[in-house]
Amino acid sequence: MQLDELERLYNEQAYTEAITKLEIYLQDYPKEARGWHLLGLSQLENARATDNADLVSAMYEAAYDAFTQVLTIDTTHAQARLHRAYLGANIMTEKGDEAISDCDVLIAGGDEDITTKALLYRFQIWVLKEETEKALADMQRSLQIYESLYADDLPQLSVARFQCYTRIGDVYYHTENRPAALEYYKQAFDCTVYNNRLMSTVWFALEMADYDFAANMLQILISTGENSREEMLRLLKHIQQLLTEGVRHAMLAREYCKGTTEFWHEFYGEDDDEGTLEQILAGKNFVSQYPDEAYFYHYTATAFFNIGSYQEAFPWYEKSMAIKPYPFSIVRWYYTTYKVTGHFPATWPDIDHPIPYDWYAAGVIFTEIIQLENDPLLKQAATPLKRFLYKKAFDLYHAYWYENKGNSYAGHPHHFAMCCNNYGIALYEAGIFVEAAHVHTIGYNMSPFWEQLESRADAYHNMGKLAEAIADRRNILENHTDVLPLMYYVSIHERMIDDLCTLERHAEALDLYEKILSEYNEWIVRDMEELEVYDRDTITYNIDRIKTGRAFIRSNSDNDLSERILALESHLTDKPDDSDAYFNLMYLYFDNGQYEHCIGAINNRISIGGIPQLPVISQMKIYYFRGKAALKLKRYKAAIADMQQTLEIMASGDAADNSPNYRFGVYAFMAEAYLGEQEYDQCLSYGIQCVNIYAGNNWAWDAEASAIRYTMALAFEAKEDLSSCKKLIDLIVANDPGYQPAVEKKKQLKGGGLFSFFRKKK
């Protein structure tokens, strides 16, 4: 149908083209209500996007006429009537009476959603007509409908209530009933504390001397950071003047002090020493005025804390905590206790504090404090408190958005999303990957920013969900590169390539590899010169990792392995000290049968990069591969030494490093090496350990089970224990009839065995 194509133009925001084609279409089909409605919508959107005042007016007129045509054809067309009412209430106010009639019809229709819009439009006209009582009645009726309409959606209900209470307050304000206006503004604030009216309303509250209300709003203004510094400073300076002139109000003074911490230099000057002294004096002054308010003890303590005077800060924090622990007090008290006593407190207060942002901000503060410490054990010890703080915030946010509980202090979606990101990271650091991914998903749905995807990708990677990790990072590259720092742009490529190789999606990995190296040569190497040293070094490191990662990107080329070796050898020509490249070459040389080169690459890796700083698994691989290469070269003593070194390293690791798979592999090669050294009892000892691993783990018979028993059979044969040898060979053939070495040996043993000739000669 032609109208479907015209609607597609409208949906694609090609409004001018849609209007032109709709006007032609309606000449042929003047009774097509859908066409007139689509024309009206297109005219309306075109008017909103046009700057020319004369054109705008004409477009609105055309839209109004189009909606009128719809209603001429179909008087029940609710959307056309609603749009016409909107125009009469907001744009073409001379049509106010017609708009009221439209609203009456819509309200009588009984649809709750449409009724609330019609009530709003009629309210706006009543306000213009100074019909105050009618306007207020329409807003009160809207409130009743919203209570039903959004009964199961607290965030939506809160916004609707806020809008209604604010509009009622505005009516009272403009009719000079300022006390009534203030009361409705308070109700509006309680419904949605994060709103776009805070700055104007806080000035009104101060003017009305309602300092409780002003302090509550000031707390939110400080945490949102959505007003200009000039606006915030003017407000804080005004409050400073009120306090100086004799206003006594603990909450207002407390929030003023919080504000000065955000604008420290503006209140305490550029000299840090003098400023700190002034803050301490200010804190002590407020303590003397309000000895029962915990925050002023915290404020004084924090002045000492910020200059590293923990001994002096400690008693002030202790006093603050004794009166009332705030989340931000808990973290500084906790850390100060460590600095003074040498250990963290055994526990911390689990208080009920209803403002999730304060919990979240305390977590951020504590994270930043701990990051300054170099001791990894200290950071590990601090992790439970960090996770506790973020979880307290998360639970309050989650209850509001998903469980219809709590209050609008949890109503800022971006704050919730940031909390999810930090809480998810804290869970990830604790190894709780499934929950971390779940939390990041909630956060990304609330406010989609790239950090959330990157954090979730980390969690997915560690869960083994590599495809999901790749998808998240691909999403970042496709949709967030305009805000993505260059350092992360490069590192994301490196991580994706690594996961793609693990999944054996080598064609995709190779495309990404070639893309990022091409971009590096074309523009990244130029753009990174403008970055800080740390960022430049990180990018260089990631590019080198990408180049060395070429070792694991297989292609369909006939010379694939040689090409990968050549790529790393070429890289080492430019970066001869890249120890990771030698580590990766170790694999390639071994796979290519270049065992001398494999050993040489490993020796270079050891001499350049060292060993102790590597993860245990990497240390194991170095000696394991060198031992395997030596075994291939029949250097049995060297192979045994390296395998023994591998076992010692495994013993220093955790359960994963000592997994049965790893132990079996080392024992099997030890058995083979001792066979080559003609130390048959040692060979059999390690062979038996391999067999026991299979039995203990209830593993099914496979080629490796055949191979280790075949090695043992050869040892028995060499010891002239042909009975044991034959039993093992028969066992192998019975379980793995396709294992050719055993099949051939069975045929050979039927002729008397390897040593039968010598026995006959005796």
N, C-alpha and C positions, 0 to 999 in steps of 0.2 A: 504493500500500500504506500502511496506517495507520502502520506502524512508521517509514516514511520521514518522515512528518510529526513523529513523536515524536523521531526523531533530529535533525530540524531544530531543535526546541526545545532539545535538549541543546547543539547547536552554537552556538545563539544565547545560551547560558548562562542560559536560563530553566529552571533546575534544579528549582525547586519545582513549577512547572506540569508539567514532564516527569514528575516522580515521581508526582504525583496521577493523571495520565492513564495512565502505565505500570501502576500498581497496578490500575486498572480494566481495562486491556487484558489483563493477565496472569490476571485472574479468568476470562476467557473463553478464553485461550490459555496454559494453565499449562505447556505443554511447549515454549514458544517460547524457545529459548536466547538468541537475539539480544535479545529483550525483557528477559530477566533481566540480561543483561550491560549493557544500556543503563541499566537501573534501578540496578545496582551503581555504574556510573560516575557517574550523577546524584547518588546518595547520597554518594559519595566527594567530589565537587566541592562539594556543599552543606555537608558537614561542614567542609571546608577554609575555607569562606566564613562560618562561623558562630562567634560569640564565646561563646555559652552552653555551658558545659562539659558540663552534663547532656545537652543536645540533641546535642552533638558526639559524645559517647560512643554515644548511641542510633543516630545516623546511621551511624557507623562499623560498629556491630554489624549494622545493616540492610544496609550495603554488603557486608559479609563474607558474610552469609546469601545475598544475591542472587548473588554469585559462586559460592557453594557450590551453589546451585540450577543454575547453568549447568553446573557440572562433573558434577552428578547426571545431567543430560540428555546432556552431551557431554564425556566425560573427556579428549578431545584438545584442548579449547579452551584454547590456550596463554595468551591474554591474560587470561582470567578467573583462571587459576591464578597468573599473574604478579601480578595485582592482589591476590589473596588472600595470596600470599607477602609482598608489600609490607606489607599490613596486619599480618600476624603478626610481621614483623621490626621495624616502626617504630611501630606504634600499639597493637596488642593483643598485648603481649609474652607474655601467658599462653598464647598460641597458638604459641609458638616451635617446639615439636616438629612441629606440623602444617605450619608454614612450612618447616621443614627438609625434610620429606617432599615438599612442593610443589616446592621448589628442586631436590631430587634428580631429580624427574621432568623438570623443565624442562631441567636440565643434560644429562640423558641424551638429550634430543631433538636436540641437535647444532646448533641455530641459534645462531650466534656472538653476535649482538646480545642475544638473550634470555638466553643463558648468562651473559654478563657481569652482567646485572641480577640473575639468580638467585644468582650467586656473591657479589655485593655483599650481598644480603639474608641469605644464609647466613653470610657473614662477620660481619655485625652480630649475628646470634644467637650465633655462637661466641664473640664478644667478651663478650656478656652472660653467657654460661655459663662464661667464663674458660677456654675451650678455645683457648689461645693458638696452639698449633702448627697446629691445624685452620684457625684464622682466617688465619694467615700463609700457609698453603698455598693457601687460596682466593684471596688477593690476588696471590700469585705466578702462579697459574694465569690470573687475569684479565689480568695484564701480558702473558703469552704470547699470549692471544687478541687483545688490543688491537694488538699488534705486527702481527698478520695483518689484523685488521679495518680498521685505519686506515693501512695501509702506504703508501697514496697520498695521505694527508691529514695532513701534518706538524702543522698547528695542532691538529687534533682529537686526534692521537696524543699530542702534548705535554700537553694537558689531561688525557687519560686516564692517562698516566704519572704526572703530578703527583698526581692523586687517589689512585692506588695507592700510590705511595711515601709520601705523607702519611699514609695510613691505616696503613701498616706502621710508620712512625715513631711514630704515636700509640700503637700497641700496645706498642712497646718503651718508650715514655715512661711509660706507665701501669703497666708491669711493672718499672719502676725500672732499665731498661737504658738509661741516658741517652746513653752514647757511641754505641750502635747507633741510637738515635732521632735523634741529631744527623746521623749519616751519611745516613740516609734522608731527612731534611729537606733536606740539601744536594742530594741527587739530585732531590728534588721541585722545589727552587728552580731547578736547571739546566733542568728541563723547562718550567717556567712561571715566569719571574722576576716577572711581574706577577700577584700572587695575593693572596687575602684573608687570608693567614696571616703576612704579612711582619712586622707589628709584634710579635706574640707571639713569632715565631721569632727576630727580631733580639735580643730580650731574653734568650732562651734561649742564643743563640750567645755573647752577652757574658758571661753567667753561666758558660758553659763555656770562656771565654777563647779562643774561635775567632774571632780578630779579622779574619782574611781573609774568612770567611763573613759576619760582621757588617757589614764595610765594603761588600761586594757588595750586601747587602740595603739598607743605608742609602742607597746611590746610587739605588736604585730608589724607595725611599720618598720621597726628595727630589723626584724627577722626576714622580711620580704626583700628588702633592698631594691624595691621597684620605683622608688622616688628619687629625684635628683639629689645630689649632695647639698646643693644650695637650699632646696626645700627642707631637707632634714636639719641642716644646720640652723636655719632660721627658726624652726620649731624648737629645737633644743635650746637655743639661746634665749628664746622667749620663756621657756620653762625655767631655765637658769635664773632669769630675772624674777619670775614669780617666787621662786624659792628664796632668792636673796632678799626680796621685799617682805618676806614673812609668811608666805604660804607654808603651812605645815601639813604634809601629807606623805606618809611613808611610801605608798605605792608609786606615787608620781615621782618622788625622789629616787626610788629604786630604778624605775625605768629610765629616768634621766641619766643615772650613773651607767646603766647598760649602754645608753646611747653614746656616752663619752668614750667608752672603750672602742666603739666603731670609728670615732673621730678624735682619736687621742691627741694628735698633734694640734688640732684646731683648738682644743681646750687646755692642753698642758704644754704647748710650745715645742720647739724643735730640739731643745736640749734634753736628752733622755734622763740625765741624772736629776736635773731640776724638776722635770715633769713628773718623775717617779715620786719625788719628795712631795710635790703638790698633790698627787693622787693619794698618797698615804695620809696627808693632812686632811684632805677632803673626806676620805673614808672614815677617819677617826671622828671628824666633826659630825658626820651623819650617824655614826655609832652612838655618839653622845646624845643626839636628838631622838634616835629611834633604837634604843638598846635591845628591843625585842624583835627586830627585823634582821634575819640571818644574812641577807644579801650584803649588808654593809660591812660585815666582818669578812665575807668572801671578797668584796671589792678591795678592802685594805690588804688582805692576804695576797691577792693577785698582783698588786703593785710590787710586793717583795718577790713573789714567784717569778715575775717577768724579768727580774734582774738576777735570778739565780740565788736569792737569799732564802733558801728553803727553811733554815732553822728559824728565821724570823717569821716566815709565812705560816709555819706549822701551827702555832697556838691559835692564830686567827682562824685558820681553817677548822681546827678542832671546835672552836666556839661556834662557828657557823653551822657545822654539822650537828652540834648538840641542840641548836635551836630548831633548825629546819633544813634538812639536806635537799639542795637543788641538784638536778643532774649535772650541771656544769661545776658545782662544788665537789661532787663526789669524785670526779676524775682528777681534779687538781689535788684534793686531799689525799687520794689514793697514791698518786705519784709522789707527792711531797713526803708522805709517810715512808716510801721507799728510799727517797733521797736522805732522809734524816736517820732512819733506823737500819737501812740496808736490806730491808725486805718489804714486800707488799703486805698490806693487811690480809688477814685470813679470809675476810669477807667484806661485803659492802652493803649499805642499806638498800633494801628492795622496797622503795617507797611508791605510793600512788601519786603520780604527777600527771595531770590530764593533758599536757601540751606535748604532742609527739615531736614537734620540731625541736624542743629543748633537749629531748633524749637523743634525737638524731645529731644535733649540733654538738652535744657532749661527746658523742662517739667520734665525730670529726676532730674535735679538739684533742681528744685522747690519742687518736691515731697520729696526728701531727706531732704531738709531744713524744710519743714512743719512737717515731721514725728518726728522731734526732739521736737515739741511742744506737750504738754499734753492736752491742752484745745480742746475738741471736737468741740466746736463752732467755734474756730479759724480755725480748719481744714476744717470745712464745708464752712466757708467763703472763704477759699482759693481754693475750688474746681473749681469754674468757670474759673479761670485763668489757672489752670492745664489742664482743658478740652480744652480751647482755644488754648493752645500751641500745644497739641497733634493733634488737628484738623487741625491746620495750616500745620503741617508736613504731616499728613495723606492726605490732599487734594492735596499737591504737588506730593507725591508719587503716589497716585491713578490716577492723571491726566497723569502721565508718563506711567504707566503700563497698564492702562485700557482705556485711552482716546486719546492716541497718541499726547500728549501735553507736553510742558515743556522741561527740559534738563536733561542731564545724572547725575546731582547732585542728582537726585532721583533714580538713577539706581542700588543702592545696595539692592538686594532682602532681605537679612537678616536684614538690617537696617529697611526696610519697615515692615517686619514681627514683629520686636521688637516694632516698633511704633504702629502697630495694637494691639499688646498685651496691651501696656500701655494705648492707647486711649480707647480700649475696657473696660479696668478696670475702667477708669475715667467715661465712660458712665454708667457702671454698678453701680458705687457709686452714680450716679445721678438718678438711677432707670430707666434708658433708656435701658431696657434689650434686646429688639428686635434688635435695632441698634448695641448694644454691641456684640451680637451673630454673626451678619452679618460681623462686622469688624474683629472679631476673625477668622471667616471662611476665609476671604481674607488673613489674616496673616498666617494662617496654610497652605493655598495653596501655599503661597510664600516660606515659610521655616517651615517645620513641626517640631516644638519642643513641648515638653510636657506641658510647662506652658500655651501655647496657648489653648490646649485642656482643661486644668483644668479651665482656665478663662472662656472659652465658656460653660463648664459644669455648672459653677456657674450661668451664664446668663440663660441657658436653665432651670435650676432648678427654678429660680425665675419667669420664664415665664410659669411654670407649665408643661414644656416639660421634664418630668422626664425620659422617655425612652431615649431621646436624650442625657440627662446628663449622664445616666448610660453608654450609648454606648461610649461616649467620654472618660469616666474614665476607661472603660474596655480596650479601645485602649491604654491608657497610661500603664496599667498593662501588656498588651500583647506585646507592642512594644518599651517602653521607660524605662523599669526598670533598664537598665544598667547605666542610668544617673539620675535616680529619687532618690532624697534624702530620707533616711529611714523615716524621719518624715512625708513626703508626702505620701510615700508608705502606711503607716498605716492610715493616715487620709482619703485617697481616699477610702479605704475599708469601713471605717465608714460611709462616705457619700453615697456610693453605697448601703450599707445595708439599710440605712434609706429610700432612694428612692425606692428600691425594695419592702420594706414593704408597703410603701404608695400605690404602684401599685398592691399590694397583690400578688407579685411574691415571695411568701414565701419560696418555695423550693430553688430558686437561692440565696435568702438572707441567708438561713440556711447554704448552702454550703459555701458561702463566710465567714460567721461567724465562722464556724468550721475551715476553712482554715487559716484565719488570727490568730485565737487563738492558733492553732497548731504551726504555724510559730513563733508566739510570744514566746512560750515555748521552741521551738527547737533552734532558732538562733537570733531572734530579741532582746530578753532580754540580750543576750550576746553582740551583735554588738552595741547596743545603749549605752553601757558603755563607748565607745570611743567618744561619742558625747558631745557637750556642754550641760550645765545644762538646758538651755531653751529647746533645742531639746529633751532631755530626759524627761523633765516634760511634754512636749507636747505629746510625744508618750504615756506616761503613762496615760495622760488625755484621749486620743483617745481610748486606749484599754479599759479603764473604761467605756467610752461612748458605746463602742461596747458591752461590757458585760451587761450594763444596757439596751441597745437596744434589748437584747434578749426578753424583755417583749413583743415586737410587732411582733416577728417572729413566726407566727403560723405554726404548722405542722399537719400532718394527724394522729398523735397519738391520741389514745382514752383519754390519760391523758395530752393532750396538755397544757391546762391552768395550771394544777398542775406542769408540768415540767418547764414551764416558771417562775412560782412563785418560785420553788425550785432553779432555776438557779440564780435568783436575791437574794434570801435569802442566798445562798451559797457565792455569791460575797460579800454580806454585812458582812459575817463572816470574810472575809479578809480585807474588807474596810468598817468598821462600820460607818465611817463619810461621805460616798458617798451620798450626798443629792439627786443627780439625781436618784439613785437607789430607794430611798424611793418615789420619785415623780412618777416613773414608776410603782412601786408596788401599788401605789394608784389606778391605772387603773385595774390592775390584781385582786387585792383583791375585788374591787367593782364588776367586772365581775363575780367573783367566789362566790359572795354572802357573803364574809367575811367583813361585814360592820364595825365591831369593829376594825379589822386589818387595814381596809382602813383608818379609822380615826386616828389610831395610826401611820401609815406610814406618813400621812400628818402632824401630830404634830411633828414627828421626822424631816421631811423635813423643817418645819418652824424653829424649834429650832437649827438645824445644819446649814442650808444654808441661813437662813434669807429670807426676802421677797422683800424689796425695790429694790435690784439690778436686780431682775428678769424682763424679758419683761412683759408688761401689760397682755398679753394673758395667760402667765404662772401663774401670780398672780391670775387672774380670775379663772383658772382651780382649783387651790388649794382650794379656798373657795367654789367654785361651787361643787366640788366632796365631800368635807366634809359635805356640806349642804345636798347633795343627800343621802349620807350614813346615816346621822342623820335622814333624812326623812324616810328612809327604817326601821330605828330602832324606829320610831314613837316619836322621840325627836324633837317635832315640834318647840319649842322655839329656840333650837340650829340651826335647819335647817333655820328658818327665819333669824336669826342673820347672818349666813354665806351667805345666798342669798343677804341680804341687803349689806353686805360687798362686795360681787361680783359686785353689781350694782354701788357702790361707786368707785370701781377700774375701771370699764368700763367707767365711766364718765371722768376719768383722761386720757383715751386713745384717739386714733384717730378714724376716721370713721370706720375703719375695726374692731376695738375692740367693737364698738357700733352697729355692724351690726344687722339687724332685726332678723336673725336666733338666735344670742346669746341672744338678749333681750327676744325673745319669750320663749326660754328655761328657763331662770331665772324666768320670770313672771309666767310661768306654774307651776313651783315647788313652788313658793311663794303662788300661789292660793291653791295648794294641802296642803301646810303646814298650812295655815290659816284655811282651812277646818278642818284639824285635831285639831287645837286649838279652834275650834268652834267660830272663828271670821268670820262670814259668809259674812258680808259686805266687809271686806278686801279681802276675797277670791274672791268675785264677781268683785271687783275693778280690781284686777290683771287679772282675767279671761277676762274682757271686753278689757283690754289693749292687750291681746293676740289676741282676735277676731279682734280688730282694725288693728293689724299688718298684719293679713291675708288679710283683706280687702284692706288696703293701698298698699300692694305689689301685689295684684291680684293673690294670691297663690291659687292653686287648692285644693280642699278638700282632706284631707288625714287622716291617723290614728291619727296624733297629733291634727288636727282640731276636730276630734271626742272626743278625750280624754279631751281637755280643756273644751269643752261644757258639757261633762259628769260631770266633777268636778263642774261646775257652776250649773248644774241641781241638784246635791246633795245638794249644798248650798241652792238653792231655796226650796228644799224639807224640809231641816232642818229648814228653816224659815217659813214653812207651807204655802209657796206660790206655791201650787200644779199646778196652771194654768201655771206659768212660767216654772216650772219643766217639765210638760208634753210637752209644746211647744218645749223645747230644745231636749227632748228625741225623739219626733216625727221628728224633724229636722235632728237629727243624723241618725236615722234609714232610713230616706228618702235618705240621701246622702251616707250613709255607712251601708247598710243592713247587712253586715257581722260583725259589731262591737257588739260583744256579750253582754258586760255589759249593753248597751242601750237596746238591744233586751229583755234581762231579766227584766230590770227595767220597760219597757213598759208593759210586762205581769203583773208585780207586781202592777203597777199603775191601771190596769184595775180592780183589786180587791179592789180598794179604797185607796191604798197607805199606806205607812208605818205608818202614824199617824191617819188613819181612825178609828181604834179601840178605841183610846183615846178620839176621838171626840164623838163617840157613847156613851161612858161611862159618858159623862158630863151631 
